[in-house]
Amino acid sequence: MSSINRQWVLRNRPKGAIADGDLELVERPVPETGEGQIRVRTLYLSLDPTNRTWMNDSEGYLPPVGLGDVMRGLTLGVVEDSRSERFAVGDVVTTAAGGWADYAVMNAADASRVHRAPGLPLTANMSVLGMTGMTAYFGVTDVLKAKAGETLVISAAAGAVGSIAGQIARQRGCRVIGIAGGPEKCAWLTRDLGFDAAIDYKNEDVGAALDRLAPDGIDLNFENVGGDIMIAVFNRLKV
Ligand SMILES: NC(=O)c1ccc[n+]([C@@H]2O[C@H](COP(=O)([O-])OP(=O)(O)OC[C@H]3O[C@@H](n4cnc5c(N)ncnc54)[C@H](OP(=O)(O)O)[C@@H]3O)[C@@H](O)[C@H]2O)c1
């Protein structure tokens, strides 16, 4: 174990895009593990759109990251020290209590054991078997209750959530139209992921493309972006 813990600390609340100086890389000693706690060495960090919202000084579904605090993030890591009966050294866990750092000491209750699926890489637990996969799965099945024959439009379709949501909807028999930026991403959606159609929002008018691809209207929208794209889809929903 290294005795140095590199951490990204939030120094300024960004205005718009994150700029130099908003985050600072600092080196601190690795903290001691207290009673009921574990020390986790980070193996993977999930960088998600929601990270940016946590930098704002406004209450969301989680409180803002404090200035001077380690930046919050979902991580997957290995337990290197344990003073809890819940975890043994060597266990692999996911947690939101570690953040953008090499090491974190946390209460054992703040970590969840990773159940490894045979034949899948560890990173699957941060994608299709993790938060993004669950967001896509429950969004399609539980929120939208997508049914065979329905036309579903997904924005940010080549992103982490959208790309999985589209594949789940196809398996349920939906007709899936993805919206993504650029010809490569659109080709990936239709050629590799089985989407029925893709709209390149950077090079074509989304509304006109939706009128062409879904002339009878849209049944369902898995919305990942908002703004003009969302309005173009909403205006064509069968409601
Ligand atoms: N990841 C999760 O576990 C999770 C959980 C709950 C909710 N969510 C929410 O789900 C949504 C998607 O998350 P994600 O993790 O899939 O994101 P992601 O993989 O980072 O994909 C984001 C994509 O959004 C598109 N985008 C960004 N700004 C845009 C704009 N102004 N107009 C059009 N497209 C734009 C870009 O697609 P192009 O490259 O195609 O332009 C970008 O690649 C977000 O709203 C996020 O907050 C995510």
PDBQT file of the ligand as one rigid body, heavy atoms in Angstrom, charges set to zero:
ROOT
HETATM    1  N1  LIG A 301     -25.062   7.090 -15.624  1.00  0.00    +0.000 N 
HETATM    2  C1  LIG A 301     -25.951   6.793 -14.689  1.00  0.00    +0.000 C 
HETATM    3  O1  LIG A 301     -25.787   5.847 -13.910  1.00  0.00    +0.000 OA
HETATM    4  C2  LIG A 301     -27.209   7.622 -14.556  1.00  0.00    +0.000 A 
HETATM    5  C3  LIG A 301     -28.079   7.347 -13.508  1.00  0.00    +0.000 A 
HETATM    6  C4  LIG A 301     -29.259   8.105 -13.403  1.00  0.00    +0.000 A 
HETATM    7  C5  LIG A 301     -29.503   9.111 -14.308  1.00  0.00    +0.000 A 
HETATM    8  N2  LIG A 301     -28.604   9.358 -15.307  1.00  0.00    +0.000 N 
HETATM    9  C6  LIG A 301     -28.929  10.447 -16.261  1.00  0.00    +0.000 C 
HETATM   10  O2  LIG A 301     -29.069   9.859 -17.547  1.00  0.00    +0.000 OA
HETATM   11  C7  LIG A 301     -28.629  10.780 -18.540  1.00  0.00    +0.000 C 
HETATM   12  C8  LIG A 301     -27.563  10.127 -19.415  1.00  0.00    +0.000 C 
HETATM   13  O3  LIG A 301     -26.469   9.753 -18.592  1.00  0.00    +0.000 OA
HETATM   14  P1  LIG A 301     -25.266   8.885 -19.189  1.00  0.00    +0.000 P 
HETATM   15  O4  LIG A 301     -24.477   8.407 -18.022  1.00  0.00    +0.000 OA
HETATM   16  O5  LIG A 301     -25.794   7.918 -20.194  1.00  0.00    +0.000 OA
HETATM   17  O6  LIG A 301     -24.446  10.007 -19.948  1.00  0.00    +0.000 OA
HETATM   18  P2  LIG A 301     -23.144   9.869 -20.893  1.00  0.00    +0.000 P 
HETATM   19  O7  LIG A 301     -22.800   8.458 -21.180  1.00  0.00    +0.000 OA
HETATM   20  O8  LIG A 301     -22.096  10.750 -20.305  1.00  0.00    +0.000 OA
HETATM   21  O9  LIG A 301     -23.653  10.485 -22.242  1.00  0.00    +0.000 OA
HETATM   22  C9  LIG A 301     -23.896  11.832 -22.337  1.00  0.00    +0.000 C 
HETATM   23  C10 LIG A 301     -24.242  12.163 -23.790  1.00  0.00    +0.000 C 
HETATM   24  O10 LIG A 301     -25.268  13.139 -23.780  1.00  0.00    +0.000 OA
HETATM   25  C11 LIG A 301     -25.226  13.797 -25.017  1.00  0.00    +0.000 C 
HETATM   26  N3  LIG A 301     -25.365  15.231 -24.814  1.00  0.00    +0.000 N 
HETATM   27  C12 LIG A 301     -24.757  15.993 -23.885  1.00  0.00    +0.000 A 
HETATM   28  N4  LIG A 301     -25.116  17.275 -24.037  1.00  0.00    +0.000 NA
HETATM   29  C13 LIG A 301     -25.969  17.305 -25.082  1.00  0.00    +0.000 A 
HETATM   30  C14 LIG A 301     -26.703  18.339 -25.721  1.00  0.00    +0.000 A 
HETATM   31  N5  LIG A 301     -26.640  19.599 -25.296  1.00  0.00    +0.000 N 
HETATM   32  N6  LIG A 301     -27.511  18.001 -26.744  1.00  0.00    +0.000 NA
HETATM   33  C15 LIG A 301     -27.605  16.723 -27.155  1.00  0.00    +0.000 A 
HETATM   34  N7  LIG A 301     -26.927  15.698 -26.609  1.00  0.00    +0.000 NA
HETATM   35  C16 LIG A 301     -26.129  16.006 -25.577  1.00  0.00    +0.000 A 
HETATM   36  C17 LIG A 301     -23.887  13.496 -25.668  1.00  0.00    +0.000 C 
HETATM   37  O11 LIG A 301     -24.177  12.580 -26.696  1.00  0.00    +0.000 OA
HETATM   38  P3  LIG A 301     -23.500  12.668 -28.157  1.00  0.00    +0.000 P 
HETATM   39  O12 LIG A 301     -22.068  12.313 -27.949  1.00  0.00    +0.000 OA
HETATM   40  O13 LIG A 301     -24.268  11.670 -28.939  1.00  0.00    +0.000 OA
HETATM   41  O14 LIG A 301     -23.629  14.073 -28.637  1.00  0.00    +0.000 OA
HETATM   42  C18 LIG A 301     -23.126  12.816 -24.537  1.00  0.00    +0.000 C 
HETATM   43  O15 LIG A 301     -22.174  11.889 -24.997  1.00  0.00    +0.000 OA
HETATM   44  C19 LIG A 301     -28.121  12.013 -17.803  1.00  0.00    +0.000 C 
HETATM   45  O16 LIG A 301     -29.158  12.953 -17.764  1.00  0.00    +0.000 OA
HETATM   46  C20 LIG A 301     -27.821  11.474 -16.415  1.00  0.00    +0.000 C 
HETATM   47  O17 LIG A 301     -27.870  12.479 -15.440  1.00  0.00    +0.000 OA
HETATM   48  C21 LIG A 301     -27.479   8.637 -15.461  1.00  0.00    +0.000 A 
ENDROOT
TORSDOF 0
